[in-house]
Amino acid sequence: MWPKRSTLAIFLVGTNKKGVMMTIKHSSFFKAILQLTIGSAIGQLITLAASPVITRVYSVEDMGKATLVITIIAIFGPVINGKYDYAIVSTEETAAVSSLLAVGAEVMVLLTALVGVGLWGINTVFPAIFSGVGNTVYYTLPLLLSIGVTNLLTAFNNRQKGYQLMSQVYIKRIFFQNFFSILLGSLKFGGGGMLLAQLIGNLVGLGKQSRLLRQKKHEYGCIKKRDMWQVLKKYRTFPLYTLPAALVSSLSYSILNFFISDLFGLYILGIYSLTYRILGMPLMLISNNISKVFFKEAADEFAQTVGYLQALKKATFLLVAAAIPMVLILVFFSPILFALVFGEKWRLAGEYAQILAPMFGIRLIVSALMPAFIVKKKQHLELFFQSLFLVGSITCFFITRIFHLSINEFLIFFSVWNSLVYGAIYIYLLISGRKK
């Protein structure tokens, strides 16, 4: 067990109080990240061990079909709660948490229904768009609901600093997702099997993930409609600014899958999907976990000093230390590694990884720090920066269409643009984080 802050403070009376408290905060910060990172590392090792089997039991086309559906989930999953899940972490009012949970759940149901109506309308009026996927596209709805519940529980556990529980849930979820992916792929379920495995994994993890909330239900059990309406209005900046910013962010990357499918075909999309999946592993392993802890630490620091520079520096140090070796390995060895691990037909995915690796390294660093916009209550600026990513993706699509660029040239253009935008974001966050 780690000593409580109050015990250490009493024991060290007469020493430099500021230095002592800073040391305690540092140790708490790194301990939280370590707990989350260990869980993510185990989960990513499971995924990495399962991937060579998955790439052999599913065809490239199967992975391309599943990727189109997962793309829809990636667009709407992060915003399915109206971003009220972020308010759960950052609010200073404990009494508002139960109402925020309820509001987030109701918004989740409403937005999922709207997505369902939209998919039905597109499938009816423009059937060619999902012709390669068919009714599999409707897996989106139960998956969005499961992700919405997961978002709320993750936010609550983050508020309670239940990082060990979060790690355990992640490992359990990843294990079942990969297990059923292999099982259903072996049974020739096709792309639908990959989606069903995702849903099973999400549902399996919910019971354990809700443990902290169930333990504290006496504190958060009383929910009144009047209180829900009050938090709906008080935290309206989350759906008004944070939601559009997150939607634009996910859209700027996810829409790329539709562009690649349209420009180069389903086979190239299937190849690219493995590239994106592998490059995304460090984001899941490192960036997302550091981001959770940074969000909480930055919010606490801002409440005391009206700045978050110390939390930013600590997070940046860890992120840069992780990004540099990742980028170097991928740039020099990814084609060989992809062919060796996943099979020769996936060597092309390694070539795509070489192109995208530097940009993903920068993304790993900066994306973890994006909650600083919420801490600073500058969500409108986050929306502006995120819009630049979407502008880049759309511009890249039209330039490729007009000038008949190759897939490699398409990815280079996309990578350079996004790297420049991420650089501008980090400079702003660094300046903005100073104490006023």
ZASE-157240 format. One line per field, with one value per residue (C-alpha): residue number from 1; residue in one letter; x, y, z. Coordinates in steps of 0.001 Angstrom, whole numbers, plus 500000, padded with zeros to 6 digits. Layout:
# residues N
k = [NUM | ...]
r = [a | ...]
x = [X | ...]
y = [Y | ...]
z = [Z | ...]
# end
This chain:
# residues 436
k = [1 | 2 | 3 | 4 | 5 | 6 | 7 | 8 | 9 | 10 | 11 | 12 | 13 | 14 | 15 | 16 | 17 | 18 | 19 | 20 | 21 | 22 | 23 | 24 | 25 | 26 | 27 | 28 | 29 | 30 | 31 | 32 | 33 | 34 | 35 | 36 | 37 | 38 | 39 | 40 | 41 | 42 | 43 | 44 | 45 | 46 | 47 | 48 | 49 | 50 | 51 | 52 | 53 | 54 | 55 | 56 | 57 | 58 | 59 | 60 | 61 | 62 | 63 | 64 | 65 | 66 | 67 | 68 | 69 | 70 | 71 | 72 | 73 | 74 | 75 | 76 | 77 | 78 | 79 | 80 | 81 | 82 | 83 | 84 | 85 | 86 | 87 | 88 | 89 | 90 | 91 | 92 | 93 | 94 | 95 | 96 | 97 | 98 | 99 | 100 | 101 | 102 | 103 | 104 | 105 | 106 | 107 | 108 | 109 | 110 | 111 | 112 | 113 | 114 | 115 | 116 | 117 | 118 | 119 | 120 | 121 | 122 | 123 | 124 | 125 | 126 | 127 | 128 | 129 | 130 | 131 | 132 | 133 | 134 | 135 | 136 | 137 | 138 | 139 | 140 | 141 | 142 | 143 | 144 | 145 | 146 | 147 | 148 | 149 | 150 | 151 | 152 | 153 | 154 | 155 | 156 | 157 | 158 | 159 | 160 | 161 | 162 | 163 | 164 | 165 | 166 | 167 | 168 | 169 | 170 | 171 | 172 | 173 | 174 | 175 | 176 | 177 | 178 | 179 | 180 | 181 | 182 | 183 | 184 | 185 | 186 | 187 | 188 | 189 | 190 | 191 | 192 | 193 | 194 | 195 | 196 | 197 | 198 | 199 | 200 | 201 | 202 | 203 | 204 | 205 | 206 | 207 | 208 | 209 | 210 | 211 | 212 | 213 | 214 | 215 | 216 | 217 | 218 | 219 | 220 | 221 | 222 | 223 | 224 | 225 | 226 | 227 | 228 | 229 | 230 | 231 | 232 | 233 | 234 | 235 | 236 | 237 | 238 | 239 | 240 | 241 | 242 | 243 | 244 | 245 | 246 | 247 | 248 | 249 | 250 | 251 | 252 | 253 | 254 | 255 | 256 | 257 | 258 | 259 | 260 | 261 | 262 | 263 | 264 | 265 | 266 | 267 | 268 | 269 | 270 | 271 | 272 | 273 | 274 | 275 | 276 | 277 | 278 | 279 | 280 | 281 | 282 | 283 | 284 | 285 | 286 | 287 | 288 | 289 | 290 | 291 | 292 | 293 | 294 | 295 | 296 | 297 | 298 | 299 | 300 | 301 | 302 | 303 | 304 | 305 | 306 | 307 | 308 | 309 | 310 | 311 | 312 | 313 | 314 | 315 | 316 | 317 | 318 | 319 | 320 | 321 | 322 | 323 | 324 | 325 | 326 | 327 | 328 | 329 | 330 | 331 | 332 | 333 | 334 | 335 | 336 | 337 | 338 | 339 | 340 | 341 | 342 | 343 | 344 | 345 | 346 | 347 | 348 | 349 | 350 | 351 | 352 | 353 | 354 | 355 | 356 | 357 | 358 | 359 | 360 | 361 | 362 | 363 | 364 | 365 | 366 | 367 | 368 | 369 | 370 | 371 | 372 | 373 | 374 | 375 | 376 | 377 | 378 | 379 | 380 | 381 | 382 | 383 | 384 | 385 | 386 | 387 | 388 | 389 | 390 | 391 | 392 | 393 | 394 | 395 | 396 | 397 | 398 | 399 | 400 | 401 | 402 | 403 | 404 | 405 | 406 | 407 | 408 | 409 | 410 | 411 | 412 | 413 | 414 | 415 | 416 | 417 | 418 | 419 | 420 | 421 | 422 | 423 | 424 | 425 | 426 | 427 | 428 | 429 | 430 | 431 | 432 | 433 | 434 | 435 | 436]
r = [m | w | p | k | r | s | t | l | a | i | f | l | v | g | t | n | k | k | g | v | m | m | t | i | k | h | s | s | f | f | k | a | i | l | q | l | t | i | g | s | a | i | g | q | l | i | t | l | a | a | s | p | v | i | t | r | v | y | s | v | e | d | m | g | k | a | t | l | v | i | t | i | i | a | i | f | g | p | v | i | n | g | k | y | d | y | a | i | v | s | t | e | e | t | a | a | v | s | s | l | l | a | v | g | a | e | v | m | v | l | l | t | a | l | v | g | v | g | l | w | g | i | n | t | v | f | p | a | i | f | s | g | v | g | n | t | v | y | y | t | l | p | l | l | l | s | i | g | v | t | n | l | l | t | a | f | n | n | r | q | k | g | y | q | l | m | s | q | v | y | i | k | r | i | f | f | q | n | f | f | s | i | l | l | g | s | l | k | f | g | g | g | g | m | l | l | a | q | l | i | g | n | l | v | g | l | g | k | q | s | r | l | l | r | q | k | k | h | e | y | g | c | i | k | k | r | d | m | w | q | v | l | k | k | y | r | t | f | p | l | y | t | l | p | a | a | l | v | s | s | l | s | y | s | i | l | n | f | f | i | s | d | l | f | g | l | y | i | l | g | i | y | s | l | t | y | r | i | l | g | m | p | l | m | l | i | s | n | n | i | s | k | v | f | f | k | e | a | a | d | e | f | a | q | t | v | g | y | l | q | a | l | k | k | a | t | f | l | l | v | a | a | a | i | p | m | v | l | i | l | v | f | f | s | p | i | l | f | a | l | v | f | g | e | k | w | r | l | a | g | e | y | a | q | i | l | a | p | m | f | g | i | r | l | i | v | s | a | l | m | p | a | f | i | v | k | k | k | q | h | l | e | l | f | f | q | s | l | f | l | v | g | s | i | t | c | f | f | i | t | r | i | f | h | l | s | i | n | e | f | l | i | f | f | s | v | w | n | s | l | v | y | g | a | i | y | i | y | l | l | i | s | g | r | k | k]
x = [500000 | 501083 | 501082 | 498270 | 499150 | 498091 | 500324 | 503338 | 502648 | 502576 | 505647 | 507653 | 506796 | 509706 | 510870 | 510154 | 506385 | 506136 | 508804 | 507232 | 503796 | 505230 | 506985 | 503761 | 501860 | 504578 | 504446 | 500651 | 500725 | 503227 | 501581 | 498228 | 499819 | 501708 | 498512 | 496730 | 499724 | 500309 | 496700 | 496900 | 500224 | 498737 | 495697 | 497818 | 500007 | 496842 | 495801 | 499274 | 499362 | 495903 | 496495 | 498565 | 495724 | 493010 | 494752 | 494727 | 491138 | 489675 | 490233 | 491437 | 487923 | 486330 | 488514 | 487623 | 483880 | 484225 | 486341 | 483532 | 481147 | 483785 | 484374 | 480808 | 481283 | 484587 | 482840 | 479906 | 481234 | 483309 | 480354 | 477426 | 476946 | 476973 | 480410 | 478662 | 480952 | 483817 | 481881 | 481735 | 485527 | 485988 | 483044 | 483867 | 480299 | 479972 | 476191 | 476062 | 477669 | 474505 | 472580 | 475410 | 475372 | 471628 | 471850 | 474698 | 472637 | 469545 | 471580 | 473194 | 469811 | 468630 | 471756 | 471867 | 468272 | 469170 | 472143 | 469853 | 467347 | 470173 | 471612 | 468178 | 467595 | 470974 | 470538 | 467104 | 467802 | 471451 | 471814 | 475080 | 476933 | 476619 | 476210 | 479376 | 478304 | 474545 | 472548 | 475789 | 475825 | 473120 | 475629 | 476456 | 473475 | 474101 | 477806 | 477132 | 474948 | 477620 | 480266 | 478042 | 477670 | 481410 | 482155 | 480044 | 481546 | 485087 | 484488 | 483106 | 486017 | 488456 | 486849 | 487233 | 490815 | 489921 | 492792 | 493461 | 489837 | 490003 | 493050 | 491420 | 488307 | 490377 | 492293 | 489091 | 487397 | 490346 | 490700 | 487104 | 487083 | 490109 | 488980 | 485626 | 487202 | 489336 | 486474 | 483931 | 486527 | 487342 | 483623 | 483548 | 481314 | 483152 | 483228 | 480111 | 482067 | 484587 | 481769 | 479946 | 483201 | 483529 | 480017 | 480548 | 483776 | 482084 | 479206 | 481452 | 483382 | 480384 | 479681 | 483190 | 483413 | 480307 | 481650 | 482736 | 479434 | 477451 | 479545 | 478714 | 475099 | 473926 | 475846 | 474709 | 471372 | 469020 | 468329 | 465707 | 464462 | 464978 | 468631 | 469112 | 467703 | 470038 | 473201 | 471964 | 472048 | 475055 | 477343 | 475924 | 479385 | 480189 | 477543 | 477865 | 481667 | 483372 | 480988 | 481454 | 485225 | 485370 | 483032 | 485164 | 488311 | 486997 | 485465 | 488746 | 490420 | 487479 | 486227 | 489574 | 488316 | 485402 | 487738 | 490228 | 487411 | 486043 | 489420 | 491302 | 488763 | 487834 | 491038 | 493318 | 491013 | 491469 | 495260 | 495124 | 492856 | 495654 | 498090 | 495730 | 495039 | 498720 | 499634 | 496715 | 498089 | 500530 | 497667 | 495638 | 498584 | 500190 | 498415 | 494881 | 496063 | 498311 | 495464 | 493087 | 495561 | 496637 | 492993 | 492492 | 495889 | 495504 | 492010 | 493302 | 496302 | 494132 | 491748 | 494676 | 496879 | 494757 | 497370 | 498314 | 501940 | 503394 | 500934 | 501654 | 505426 | 505203 | 502860 | 504962 | 508131 | 506524 | 504850 | 508010 | 509984 | 507440 | 506979 | 510612 | 511478 | 508056 | 508564 | 512131 | 511206 | 508228 | 510080 | 512982 | 511458 | 507674 | 507445 | 509623 | 507803 | 504333 | 505237 | 506869 | 504100 | 500924 | 501908 | 503471 | 500174 | 500287 | 503748 | 502016 | 500418 | 503949 | 504846 | 501846 | 502993 | 506380 | 504643 | 502277 | 504601 | 506034 | 502557 | 501248 | 504179 | 503228 | 499572 | 500462 | 501953 | 499429 | 496165 | 496854 | 496959 | 493712 | 491684 | 493558 | 491026 | 488267 | 490267 | 490810 | 487183 | 488359 | 486303 | 485552 | 489275 | 489475 | 486641 | 488610 | 491770 | 489862 | 488131 | 491548 | 492016 | 488727 | 489581 | 492872 | 491188 | 488619 | 491264 | 493430 | 490502 | 489752 | 493406 | 493840 | 490685 | 491655 | 495340 | 494999 | 497495 | 498615 | 497692 | 501225 | 500995 | 497543 | 498921 | 501968 | 499750 | 497479 | 500429 | 502189 | 499020 | 498051 | 501588 | 501522 | 498151 | 499275 | 502368 | 500223 | 497976 | 500903 | 502355 | 498993 | 498607 | 502101 | 501455 | 497963 | 499123 | 501109 | 499769 | 497919]
y = [500000 | 503539 | 505867 | 508358 | 511961 | 513142 | 510569 | 511598 | 515293 | 514832 | 512611 | 515110 | 518258 | 520649 | 519689 | 521598 | 521199 | 522233 | 519761 | 516966 | 517527 | 517722 | 514376 | 512798 | 514128 | 512827 | 509363 | 509303 | 510412 | 507765 | 505049 | 505686 | 505588 | 502411 | 500662 | 501556 | 500852 | 497378 | 496459 | 497898 | 496164 | 492784 | 493530 | 494594 | 491502 | 489398 | 491286 | 490976 | 487227 | 486768 | 488945 | 486414 | 483918 | 486490 | 487580 | 483948 | 483001 | 486126 | 487244 | 490751 | 491468 | 490282 | 492717 | 495471 | 494886 | 494819 | 497974 | 499927 | 499074 | 499692 | 503052 | 504109 | 502997 | 504888 | 508054 | 507980 | 505909 | 508693 | 511121 | 508782 | 510185 | 513801 | 514073 | 514328 | 511461 | 513997 | 516218 | 513314 | 513439 | 517204 | 518389 | 519619 | 518888 | 515330 | 515754 | 516294 | 512956 | 510847 | 513297 | 513386 | 509589 | 509619 | 512403 | 510603 | 507404 | 509128 | 510997 | 507665 | 506069 | 509102 | 509386 | 505626 | 505793 | 508707 | 506785 | 503800 | 505936 | 507463 | 504069 | 502776 | 505858 | 505573 | 501834 | 502428 | 505470 | 504742 | 500941 | 500974 | 502601 | 499516 | 496970 | 495138 | 495026 | 494393 | 494156 | 493661 | 497450 | 497229 | 495658 | 499324 | 499877 | 497337 | 498124 | 501841 | 501118 | 498923 | 501571 | 504277 | 502365 | 501695 | 505411 | 506326 | 503640 | 504511 | 508162 | 507256 | 504906 | 507582 | 510080 | 507563 | 506842 | 503175 | 502630 | 499029 | 498118 | 499871 | 497782 | 494524 | 495288 | 496143 | 492848 | 490840 | 492661 | 492276 | 488565 | 487749 | 489933 | 488173 | 484710 | 485037 | 486701 | 483606 | 481210 | 482867 | 483369 | 479658 | 478955 | 481172 | 483904 | 486433 | 490130 | 489758 | 487438 | 490162 | 492551 | 489985 | 489301 | 493022 | 493093 | 490007 | 491455 | 494763 | 493052 | 490675 | 493580 | 495606 | 493643 | 494083 | 497653 | 498683 | 497346 | 500718 | 502335 | 499520 | 499832 | 503539 | 503341 | 504735 | 507932 | 508216 | 506433 | 509410 | 511026 | 513705 | 515021 | 518571 | 517869 | 516232 | 519298 | 521544 | 519622 | 519385 | 523184 | 523786 | 521482 | 522350 | 523319 | 519600 | 518771 | 522207 | 522296 | 519127 | 516828 | 518524 | 518650 | 514937 | 514114 | 516074 | 514420 | 510882 | 511759 | 513166 | 509770 | 507437 | 509041 | 508060 | 504469 | 505482 | 507556 | 504689 | 502248 | 504634 | 505558 | 502269 | 499496 | 497160 | 495100 | 498110 | 499162 | 495711 | 496087 | 499589 | 498431 | 496239 | 499150 | 501372 | 498662 | 498055 | 501748 | 502327 | 499896 | 502389 | 504878 | 502348 | 501192 | 504504 | 507614 | 506833 | 505775 | 508781 | 510959 | 509657 | 510434 | 513736 | 514846 | 514283 | 515734 | 518781 | 519459 | 519274 | 521504 | 524027 | 524240 | 525255 | 527331 | 528232 | 526397 | 522840 | 523175 | 520665 | 517952 | 518779 | 518482 | 515140 | 513678 | 515010 | 513423 | 509987 | 510323 | 511424 | 508586 | 506125 | 507730 | 507907 | 504165 | 503274 | 505530 | 504361 | 500675 | 501155 | 503358 | 500944 | 497498 | 497499 | 495785 | 492906 | 492638 | 492702 | 489992 | 487842 | 488124 | 488358 | 486626 | 487737 | 489118 | 491794 | 493184 | 496080 | 497038 | 497407 | 499787 | 501930 | 501873 | 503285 | 506298 | 506936 | 506157 | 509696 | 511236 | 508563 | 509266 | 512948 | 511977 | 509699 | 512678 | 515401 | 513423 | 512430 | 516112 | 517165 | 517116 | 520336 | 522149 | 520952 | 521846 | 525336 | 525537 | 526277 | 523635 | 526038 | 526181 | 522395 | 522348 | 524724 | 522604 | 519371 | 520926 | 521353 | 517567 | 517061 | 519778 | 517973 | 514600 | 516021 | 518043 | 514929 | 512997 | 515557 | 516096 | 512341 | 512101 | 514980 | 514148 | 510332 | 509972 | 506554 | 505233 | 506021 | 509635 | 509885 | 508715 | 511032 | 514074 | 513042 | 512412 | 515727 | 517796 | 516123 | 516426 | 520183 | 520531 | 518452 | 520636 | 523777 | 522229 | 521356 | 524863 | 526300 | 523875 | 524667 | 528405 | 528034 | 525809 | 528509 | 529985 | 533249]
z = [500000 | 499282 | 502309 | 502460 | 501752 | 505206 | 506932 | 504904 | 505448 | 509260 | 509244 | 507227 | 509219 | 509173 | 505689 | 502519 | 502346 | 498719 | 497669 | 499705 | 498267 | 494757 | 495293 | 496509 | 493488 | 491170 | 492748 | 492579 | 488945 | 487869 | 489941 | 488265 | 484811 | 485699 | 486803 | 483587 | 481370 | 482802 | 482076 | 478586 | 477930 | 478828 | 476683 | 473712 | 474086 | 473881 | 470739 | 469242 | 469948 | 468421 | 465343 | 463345 | 463759 | 462987 | 459772 | 458657 | 459538 | 457931 | 454352 | 453503 | 452182 | 455454 | 457369 | 454912 | 455456 | 459230 | 459061 | 457370 | 460219 | 462892 | 461217 | 461981 | 465586 | 465795 | 464613 | 467030 | 469963 | 471577 | 471514 | 472121 | 475662 | 474498 | 476210 | 479587 | 480587 | 480548 | 482925 | 485399 | 485716 | 485813 | 487956 | 491456 | 492626 | 493914 | 494097 | 490315 | 489438 | 489669 | 487494 | 484961 | 484781 | 484148 | 481553 | 479793 | 479647 | 478237 | 475634 | 474689 | 473959 | 471985 | 469842 | 469187 | 467959 | 465667 | 464267 | 463659 | 461759 | 459739 | 458804 | 457802 | 455658 | 453917 | 453383 | 451879 | 449694 | 448791 | 449075 | 447105 | 450022 | 452237 | 449437 | 450446 | 454092 | 453965 | 457187 | 459127 | 459369 | 462057 | 464460 | 464970 | 467274 | 470072 | 469869 | 470369 | 473398 | 474967 | 474279 | 475795 | 479053 | 479030 | 478597 | 481634 | 483859 | 482751 | 483602 | 487028 | 487768 | 486624 | 489006 | 491834 | 490719 | 490283 | 487880 | 488899 | 488223 | 484849 | 483922 | 484969 | 482940 | 479884 | 480024 | 480406 | 477538 | 475160 | 475948 | 475111 | 472001 | 470566 | 471672 | 469950 | 466903 | 466360 | 467159 | 464871 | 462130 | 462246 | 461883 | 458763 | 460178 | 458029 | 458859 | 461013 | 463304 | 464076 | 465003 | 467135 | 468987 | 469745 | 471184 | 473351 | 474754 | 475603 | 477407 | 479342 | 480879 | 482093 | 485282 | 486674 | 485411 | 487361 | 490684 | 492079 | 491164 | 492771 | 495925 | 496128 | 494983 | 498332 | 497518 | 493906 | 493891 | 494268 | 490879 | 490350 | 487017 | 488259 | 489032 | 485637 | 483921 | 485912 | 484980 | 481396 | 481258 | 483489 | 481508 | 478104 | 476820 | 476613 | 473978 | 472367 | 471975 | 473242 | 471342 | 467951 | 468514 | 469352 | 466456 | 464025 | 465460 | 465033 | 461673 | 460340 | 460811 | 460347 | 457144 | 455672 | 455527 | 453311 | 451134 | 450738 | 449911 | 447281 | 445772 | 445921 | 446681 | 449525 | 449260 | 449892 | 452739 | 454286 | 454068 | 455500 | 458341 | 459720 | 459465 | 461404 | 463974 | 464719 | 464745 | 467098 | 469683 | 471238 | 471438 | 473412 | 475470 | 476319 | 475082 | 476274 | 479731 | 480250 | 478976 | 481669 | 484439 | 482864 | 482691 | 486420 | 487422 | 485166 | 486520 | 490111 | 489341 | 487517 | 490475 | 492695 | 490384 | 487320 | 485247 | 484324 | 483189 | 485672 | 484641 | 480985 | 481430 | 483259 | 480635 | 477742 | 479133 | 479292 | 475891 | 474064 | 475688 | 474295 | 470862 | 469727 | 469823 | 468383 | 465368 | 464736 | 464811 | 462474 | 459984 | 459557 | 460095 | 459664 | 456205 | 457401 | 460722 | 459157 | 456642 | 459321 | 461919 | 459828 | 456606 | 453341 | 451967 | 454699 | 453778 | 452045 | 455367 | 456761 | 453922 | 454810 | 458447 | 457393 | 455874 | 458773 | 461710 | 462247 | 462267 | 464651 | 466954 | 467115 | 467516 | 470438 | 472268 | 471507 | 471592 | 475213 | 476166 | 474482 | 477753 | 478607 | 476415 | 478767 | 481865 | 480461 | 479275 | 475737 | 473948 | 471097 | 470300 | 470377 | 467846 | 465611 | 465721 | 465182 | 462179 | 460581 | 460621 | 458809 | 456272 | 455613 | 455077 | 452645 | 450796 | 450530 | 449035 | 446322 | 445399 | 445055 | 442947 | 440665 | 440193 | 440396 | 443211 | 444432 | 447872 | 449084 | 447921 | 449519 | 452868 | 452680 | 452115 | 454975 | 457322 | 456680 | 457117 | 460400 | 461792 | 461242 | 462964 | 465954 | 466251 | 466371 | 469039 | 471288 | 471055 | 472079 | 475003 | 476253 | 476232 | 477658 | 480531 | 482306 | 485522 | 485172]
# end
